[in-house]
Amino acid sequence: MADVWTLPTSMVQKIPLDTSISGTAPPLWVRSEGSLFTTNKYGLGNGMGDMRIRFKGNNWNNVALSVLGKNVMGTIQDWVAPDDWLCSGYTLKDLRMGTMEISKMWEMQRAESSGMTWALRFVGFALAWIAFCLLAGPLEVATDCIPCIGPMLCNAVSAIACCVSCLPAIACTMGVVGVVWIVMRPMVGIPLIIIFLLVMIGMIVWKCCFTKKSKKVYDSEGQQDDPGTVVGKQDVEVKQYSGPVDEALARSFIHALRAEYVQNEAGAVGVVFDANGNAEGALGPYEEEVRAAGDKAACIDSIAQRWNLVI
């Protein structure tokens, strides 16, 4: 019987105080209604400092309790279930009002545990959904900067991002739940993992197809065609360097021409010729051409173009 056991403080605090207590009011206190007592003995005037107290206690007409725990020398303590694979010991201790069958207490605890589990799952799904929605935040800011229609486009992008991000959020939630359940309950975990993989594979395939369709195709005149449509596509001929000396020396010579005849750095071309003794015979006529030109910068650019030299 429960009356021969001692309950710890943590269990006693679970006993509800839901019965009003009535009695004689002490001096300077007035019983207003039921268990409500008021006084103005501490008042400062205009109702300030008045006090109201309501007393409640246990219902002595219903003193039966149902307690679940471990009996240790007449005291109900926590009962810890043995550790299992991937599960630490579960602590069990509960108190319910009234006389209750053990099976009913199990069902009530199972329902409470299931409710908490589903609440945590929905919270995790909501957080994943919000996280995927926030990935589109930069797009919303960019569209909001468009004059006149920016706010409208921003709202549209936000709505689209909310809808699109739902699918990966569901997939990630199923993936996490499936990983947890795949060992404990394979018949539940494996289908969840399969759904997660199918969604991820589908998104990857869609991404690859979308990328291929979005490739920009240019015609032979350099005009951009619509994505995914090939109009007048031709092979672009890459012109090779055709200067009188090797390409590295030609670049040095062009830079020296600019330095001496455009930036007025005297002797720049001579330094290149001194470092490459055989170059003066091949490059000397081009220096004379620049020296005789009126627009020396344009003449240097013309020489580089004739050699197909990209500076």
FENHU-V86778 format. One record per backbone hydrogen bond with DSSP energy under -0.5 kcal/mol. CO is the residue of the C=O (numbers start at 1). NH is the residue of the N-H. Records with the same first field share a line. If there is no record, write none. Layout:
CO=NH + NH
//
This chain:
1=4
2=5
6=76
8=11 + 12
9=13
11=14
12=15
16=18
18=20
19=57
20=22
26=29
30=32 + 38
33=36
35=37 + 55
36=32 + 33
37=53
38=30
39=51
40=43
45=48
47=50
48=44 + 45
51=39
53=37
55=21
57=18 + 19
58=60
59=62
64=98
65=67
66=96
68=94
70=72 + 77
71=73
72=75
74=6
75=72 + 77
76=8
77=70
78=80
79=81 + 92
84=87
87=84
90=81
92=79
94=68
96=66
101=105
102=106
103=107
104=108
105=109
106=110
107=111
108=112
109=113
110=114
111=115
112=116
113=117
114=118
115=119
116=120
117=121
118=122
119=123
120=124
121=125
122=126
123=127
124=128
125=129
126=130
127=131
128=132
129=133
130=134
131=135
132=135
133=136
134=137
136=140
137=141
138=142
139=143
140=144
141=145
142=145
143=146
146=150
147=149
149=153
150=154
151=155
152=156
153=157
154=158
155=159
156=160
157=161
158=162
159=163
160=164
161=165
163=166 + 167
164=167 + 168
165=169
166=170
167=171
168=172
169=173
170=174
171=175
172=176
173=177
174=178
175=179
176=180
177=181
178=182
180=184
181=185 + 189
185=188 + 189
186=190
188=192
189=193
190=194
191=195
192=196
193=197
194=198
195=199
196=200
197=201
198=202
199=203
200=204
201=205
202=206
203=207
204=208
205=209
206=210
207=211
208=212
209=213
210=214
212=215
215=228
217=225
219=222
223=219
226=229
229=231
232=220
235=237
237=239
246=250
247=251
248=252
249=253
250=254
251=255
252=256
253=257
254=258
255=259
256=260
257=261 + 262
258=262 + 263
259=265
264=266
265=268
267=271
268=272
269=273
270=274
271=275
272=276
276=279 + 280
277=280
278=282
279=283
280=284
283=287
284=288
285=289
286=290
287=291
288=292
289=293
290=293
294=296
295=299
296=300
297=301
298=302
299=303
300=304
301=305
302=306
303=307
304=309
305=308
307=242
308=310
309=311
//
